[in-house]
Amino acid sequence: MNTMERESTLTATDGRPVEQNEKQPRLGRIGFGILILIIAAAVAGYIPRWRQKKALLEEARDLGITSVSVTQPAPAKSSGALMVPAEIKPFLDAPIYARANGYVKRWLVDIGAEVQAGQLLAEIDTPEIQQELAQSRAQLLQAEAALELAKTTAARWADLLKTQSVSEQEEAEKRADLALKSATVEASKANVRRLEELEGFTRVTAPFAGTITARNTDVGELISANSGKELFHLAQTKTLRVFARVPQSAARAVRTGQLAHVLISEVPGEKFPAKVVRNAGVMSADSRTLLTELQLDNSRKRIMPGSFAQVSFEELHPDAPLTVPGNALIFRSEGSQVAIVENGVVHLKKITLGRDFGAHVEVLAGLTADDHVVTNPPDALTDGMHVRVVAPPAGEQGK
């Protein structure tokens, strides 16, 4: 029975042993696994070589493209507040003269007096003008009487001419005499008005409100209208004019309405605000400066007109030209140039140079603030060349 059972276990229905049927699938799986391992090893060995080859190709391609570093033009740095000397003057300043001949009868104000517009300053006694005015008024009365007679005569002769009692020549002479008498009346009236105005000049008045800064006359002094002698001097000091001369380099930065500060040595540590109101519009030929006027409030009477001062333009924002590093310039037969990069392509631009600041150079024309300028351009750099932009060295980033 043991021998029969052993034979039954070693034999299958198809006539082959059972152990052989179990070994065949096992060998197939092992072979498939070995194949997978071989493929994986082949892939793992190829990928590094493929990557290395790709890196070599990229490196070779990069070596064929020039690498450059770029920077952008920057405005020239402002030198800060502009300080210029200035002179302070009254807003209104006028000498007062006599318009009539005579003697000073009295004066009513002295230096330092505050006066209003139209206020009486002095009176002048003018007897000659009074006599001439009385005479001209009498002559006006005579002319008016003669005019009335001429009107009556002309009307009467016009009626006589209708009845042929007088000739046309005589009637025309009467009409001409009437016109002459009318003109005489008008001339007499004009002379009266002139003398009345001259009589009004015996009262010396203030043309505007201000402060009397000088009195150059006294009671009893003989005054001649043609002598040019100044009786009083009047100045308006509640608002002051400040005149400063701005140098040519900063003239374009000073504009109407701009704020500034006035500094006076006698008032240390205090800044008086002022505003630019106008300028001369042309540079002075002898000093190359622009005469600029500012207005300053002096309602508290803390500043004396005529003082020397300094004006500080602290909000000075000039149209500063662009600057580029000195090592970005290219000097060739075409003149001064710089190389700019746009989408990896080099373009050479001709520029106009200004001042040389050493490490940087001023560019007056040819560049914009958005351009990317090549620094340390190689000699072989040409227009249209393809380049690769790289970051500048660490030591040059802050320059």
Sequence and secondary structure as in RCSB ss.txt:
>XXXX:A:sequence
MNTMERESTLTATDGRPVEQNEKQPRLGRIGFGILILIIAAAVAGYIPRWRQKKALLEEARDLGITSVSVTQPAP
AKSSGALMVPAEIKPFLDAPIYARANGYVKRWLVDIGAEVQAGQLLAEIDTPEIQQELAQSRAQLLQAEAALELA
KTTAARWADLLKTQSVSEQEEAEKRADLALKSATVEASKANVRRLEELEGFTRVTAPFAGTITARNTDVGELISA
NSGKELFHLAQTKTLRVFARVPQSAARAVRTGQLAHVLISEVPGEKFPAKVVRNAGVMSADSRTLLTELQLDNSR
KRIMPGSFAQVSFEELHPDAPLTVPGNALIFRSEGSQVAIVENGVVHLKKITLGRDFGAHVEVLAGLTADDHVVT
NPPDALTDGMHVRVVAPPAGEQGK
>XXXX:A:secstr
 HHHHHHHHH  TTSS HHHHHHHHHHHHHHHHHHHHHHHHHHHHHHHHHHHHHHHHHHHHHHTSEEEEEE  EE
      EEEEEEEEEEEEEEEE SS EEEEEE   TT EE TT EEEEEE HHHHHHHHHHHHHHHHHHHHHHHH
HHHHHHHHHHHHTTSS HHHHHHHHHHHHHHHHHHHHHHHHHHHHHHHHHTTEEE SSSEEEEEE   TT EE T
TS  EEEEEEEEEEEEEEEEEEHHHHTT  TT EEEEE TTSTT  EEEEEEEEEEEE TTT EEEEEEEEE TT
  S TT EEEEEETT      EEEEGGG EEETTEEEEEEEETTEEEEEE EEEEE SSEEEEEES  TT  EEE
S  TT  TT BEEE    GGGTT 
